[in-house]
Amino acid sequence: MVPRKIFFVPPPRMGLMMLHLILPSKETFTDANAGAIARVAADSLHGSQFRDDAMVFGQNISTPPMGGVSYLGLTSWHRFFHGSNIGLGKAYINWLRKTPKARWPYLIEVHGRCALARMIASAVPEVPVVLFQHNDPRTMTGARSGAERTALTQVLAGVFSNSGYIEGCFREGLPPEHDADCQFHIIRLGARRWHEAAPKKSHTILFVGRMVPEKGAAEAAEAIASVLPDYPEWRFVMIGARRFEEAVENDYAARIRSRLKPLGDQVELTGFVPAETVRRYQDEAAIVLAPSQWQEPAGLVVLEALASGSALITSRRGGIPEYTDGRSVLLDEPDGPSISDALRSLLSNPAQLKSLQDKAWKDYPFTLEAMVAAIDEARSSVITRG
């Protein structure tokens, strides 16, 4: 099958492409609609030593890819039989086998899909394959059990994780004698700073995230509905939709809108907006709410809040404390009352609010450059050993 509607950006020189990045089929590699995984993949090539020799593979797109990165859109093979991710992998393997071996990559980096990584590694054992984990593998097809994760280490050259928490999830149940040839690397995510000095803040509280229960949007709305009437000079902005695109409001989002309606002009619900618009809101937000209800692996929203010098109220879940402990208000139970108490504490104490903003701005090691340096070192280590 020949891929349809291919969007292809050629590299600066059409030669050996040392690195191939494979995205999940649902990810859209464009500035307007990129999800978290696509954004991390793009950021991992920003200033990377591999950038000019890297190509990203994913679903077909109709607008230019992020950052001018070389990109090839593929159509999943027999998706109703294989599933969209394995079908995408089969399309990639077919494309690769039609390419002269002299131009095969030195490394294949599969993002976010364990079964896809295993399938590609088994199909092309000549090339080292690594899995970049963005979420808990114990919830994912092909890695739910210790036996499945052990089998992955036997075919993969490496496992990259965005937090120690996620690496621990993968290692759970692995026998002591699991394949030592599989390298493990923790890659702390990074978020770009767009200003040399801390941006000026307004009386704005911000929530950014998909309108799904695990992100804590309802709990944030409950807290805002309780607190904001007592602080009429403050406003609340909620950004997000069910997916990373314009979509019909779901019942969950509709209930949140109804809960916040009595606050009138103090509240703005934007729905989905492009990344550059999100950045403008982040720049002016004095406080950011990120009350994740699930075991969040890392969370770009919390990093972006710190990068913009906002006071952050978030949850002690998953890998979040690895990034935010000592730099935020960490809630053990991120429910409505706890968020309300944290908000009142900051709103009634300007000195405490300013102190938290200063910590976010001044103690920020999670730069994009640091992330790229870490992943390039891990990539080089795998290539050298492979």
Residue pairs with C-beta under 8 A, 6 or more apart in sequence:
1 75
1 77
1 91
1 94
3 60
3 72
3 73
3 74
3 75
3 91
3 95
4 60
4 75
5 60
5 62
5 73
5 75
6 60
6 72
6 73
6 74
7 60
7 61
7 62
7 63
7 64
7 65
7 71
7 72
7 73
8 70
8 71
8 72
8 73
9 64
9 65
9 68
9 69
9 70
9 71
10 70
11 17
11 52
11 53
11 54
11 55
11 70
12 52
13 52
15 53
15 103
16 53
16 102
16 103
16 105
17 53
17 54
17 55
17 70
17 103
17 105
18 50
18 53
18 54
18 105
18 106
18 107
18 383
19 50
19 53
19 54
19 55
19 105
19 106
19 107
19 108
19 109
19 379
20 54
20 55
20 56
20 57
20 92
20 105
20 107
20 108
20 109
21 41
21 44
21 45
21 54
21 55
21 56
21 57
21 109
21 111
22 57
22 58
22 88
22 89
22 92
22 108
22 109
22 110
22 111
22 113
22 116
22 120
23 29
23 37
23 38
23 41
23 56
23 57
23 58
23 59
23 111
23 112
24 37
24 58
24 85
24 111
24 112
24 113
24 116
25 58
25 59
25 76
25 79
25 84
25 85
25 87
25 88
26 35
26 59
26 84
27 34
27 35
27 37
27 38
27 41
27 58
27 59
27 111
27 112
28 34
28 35
28 38
28 58
28 59
28 61
28 244
28 245
29 38
29 41
29 42
29 56
29 58
29 59
29 61
29 65
29 66
29 69
29 71
30 61
30 63
30 64
30 65
30 66
31 66
31 274
31 275
31 276
32 63
32 274
32 275
33 244
33 245
34 42
34 66
34 244
34 275
35 244
36 134
36 300
37 111
37 112
37 134
38 58
38 66
39 66
39 300
40 111
40 132
40 134
40 162
40 189
40 300
41 56
41 111
41 132
42 56
42 66
42 67
42 69
43 190
43 192
43 368
43 371
43 372
44 187
44 371
44 372
44 375
45 51
45 54
45 56
45 67
45 69
45 372
46 67
46 192
46 368
46 372
47 368
47 369
47 372
48 54
48 372
48 375
48 376
49 376
49 380
50 376
50 379
51 69
54 69
54 70
55 69
55 70
55 71
55 72
55 105
56 65
56 69
56 70
56 71
56 72
57 71
57 72
57 73
57 74
57 88
57 92
57 95
58 71
58 73
58 74
58 88
59 73
59 74
59 76
59 88
60 73
60 74
60 75
61 71
61 73
65 71
72 95
74 88
74 91
74 92
74 95
75 91
76 82
76 84
76 85
76 87
76 88
76 90
76 91
77 87
77 88
77 90
77 91
77 94
78 87
78 90
79 87
81 87
82 90
85 113
85 115
85 116
86 115
86 116
86 119
88 116
89 116
89 119
89 120
89 123
90 119
92 120
93 120
93 123
93 124
96 104
96 124
101 126
104 124
104 126
104 127
105 127
106 127
106 128
106 383
106 386
107 127
107 128
107 129
107 130
107 157
107 379
107 382
107 383
107 386
108 120
108 121
108 124
108 127
108 128
108 129
108 130
109 129
109 130
109 132
109 160
109 379
110 116
110 117
110 120
110 129
110 130
110 131
110 132
111 132
111 134
112 132
112 133
112 134
112 135
113 140
113 141
113 142
114 131
114 133
114 137
114 140
114 141
114 142
114 143
114 148
114 149
114 152
115 140
115 141
115 142
115 143
116 142
117 129
117 130
117 131
117 142
117 152
117 156
118 142
118 151
118 152
118 155
118 156
120 129
121 129
121 155
121 156
121 157
122 155
125 155
127 386
128 157
128 158
128 382
128 383
128 385
128 386
129 155
129 156
129 157
130 156
130 157
130 158
130 159
130 160
130 183
130 378
130 379
130 382
131 152
131 156
131 158
131 159
131 160
132 160
132 161
132 162
132 187
133 159
133 160
133 161
133 162
133 166
133 167
133 170
133 297
134 162
134 166
134 297
134 298
135 166
135 297
136 166
136 169
136 295
136 297
136 318
137 143
137 144
137 149
137 166
137 169
137 170
138 144
138 169
138 172
142 148
142 152
143 149
143 152
143 170
145 173
146 172
146 173
146 174
146 175
147 173
149 170
149 171
149 172
149 173
149 174
150 173
150 174
150 175
150 178
150 179
152 159
152 182
153 159
153 174
153 178
153 179
153 182
154 178
154 179
154 182
156 182
157 181
157 182
157 183
157 382
157 385
157 386
158 182
158 183
158 184
158 185
158 378
158 381
158 382
159 167
159 170
159 182
159 183
159 184
159 185
160 185
160 186
160 187
160 375
160 378
161 167
161 170
161 184
161 185
161 186
161 187
162 186
162 187
162 188
162 189
162 297
162 298
162 319
163 186
163 188
163 297
163 298
163 318
163 319
163 322
163 323
164 186
164 319
164 322
165 295
165 297
165 318
165 319
165 322
166 297
166 298
166 318
166 319
167 184
167 186
170 184
171 184
181 385
183 378
183 381
183 382
183 385
185 374
185 375
185 378
185 381
187 371
187 374
187 375
187 378
188 298
188 322
188 323
188 366
188 370
188 371
188 374
189 298
189 300
189 303
189 323
189 366
189 371
190 303
190 366
190 367
190 368
190 369
190 370
190 371
190 372
191 300
191 303
191 304
191 306
191 307
191 366
191 367
191 368
192 307
192 367
192 368
193 307
193 308
193 364
193 367
194 279
194 283
194 308
195 283
198 309
198 357
198 358
198 361
199 283
199 284
199 308
199 309
200 284
201 284
201 285
201 286
201 309
201 310
201 357
202 284
202 285
202 286
203 233
203 234
203 235
203 286
204 234
204 235
204 236
204 237
204 281
204 284
204 285
204 286
204 287
205 224
205 228
205 234
205 235
205 236
205 237
205 285
205 286
205 287
205 288
205 289
205 343
206 236
206 237
206 238
206 239
206 281
206 282
206 285
206 287
206 288
206 289
206 310
207 217
207 220
207 236
207 237
207 238
207 239
207 240
207 288
207 289
207 290
208 239
208 240
208 278
208 281
208 282
208 288
208 290
208 301
208 304
209 215
209 216
209 217
209 239
209 240
209 290
209 301
210 240
210 241
210 242
210 243
210 244
211 217
211 240
211 241
211 242
211 249
211 250
211 252
211 253
211 256
212 242
212 252
213 252
213 293
214 292
214 293
214 294
215 240
215 292
215 293
216 289
216 290
216 291
216 292
216 293
216 315
216 334
217 238
217 240
217 252
217 253
217 256
218 252
218 255
218 256
218 259
219 291
219 293
219 334
219 335
219 336
219 339
220 238
220 289
220 291
220 339
221 238
221 256
221 259
221 260
222 259
222 335
222 336
222 339
222 340
223 289
223 336
223 337
223 339
223 340
223 343
224 236
224 260
224 263
224 267
224 343
225 259
225 260
225 262
225 263
226 336
226 340
227 340
227 343
227 344
227 347
228 234
228 235
228 236
228 263
228 266
228 267
229 263
230 344
231 347
232 266
234 266
234 347
235 265
235 266
235 267
235 268
236 260
236 263
236 266
236 267
236 268
237 267
237 268
237 269
237 270
237 281
237 285
238 256
238 260
238 267
238 268
238 269
238 270
239 270
239 271
239 272
239 273
239 278
239 281
240 271
240 272
241 247
241 249
241 253
241 271
241 272
242 250
242 252
242 253
243 272
244 272
245 272
246 271
246 272
247 272
249 257
249 271
256 269
257 269
260 267
260 269
261 267
270 277
279 304
279 308
282 288
282 304
282 305
282 308
282 310
283 308
285 305
285 308
285 310
286 310
286 311
286 353
286 357
287 310
287 311
287 312
287 313
287 343
287 346
287 353
288 301
288 302
288 305
288 308
288 310
288 311
288 312
288 313
289 313
289 314
289 339
290 299
290 301
290 302
290 305
290 312
290 313
290 314
290 315
290 320
291 313
291 314
291 315
291 331
291 334
291 339
292 299
292 314
292 315
292 317
292 318
292 320
292 334
293 315
293 317
293 334
294 317
294 318
295 317
295 318
296 315
296 317
296 318
296 319
296 320
297 318
297 319
298 318
298 319
298 320
298 322
298 323
299 314
299 318
299 319
299 320
299 323
302 312
302 314
302 320
302 323
302 324
302 328
303 323
303 366
305 312
305 314
305 328
305 360
306 312
306 323
306 324
306 327
306 328
306 360
306 361
306 364
306 366
307 364
307 366
308 360
309 357
309 358
309 360
309 361
310 357
310 360
311 328
311 329
311 346
311 353
311 356
311 357
311 360
312 324
312 327
312 328
312 329
312 356
312 360
313 328
313 329
313 331
313 339
313 342
313 343
313 346
314 320
314 324
314 328
314 329
314 330
314 331
314 334
315 330
315 331
315 332
315 334
316 330
316 331
316 332
317 334
320 330
321 330
323 366
324 330
326 359
326 363
327 359
327 360
327 363
327 364
328 356
328 360
329 342
329 345
329 346
329 356
331 338
331 339
331 342
332 338
345 352
346 352
346 353
346 356
347 353
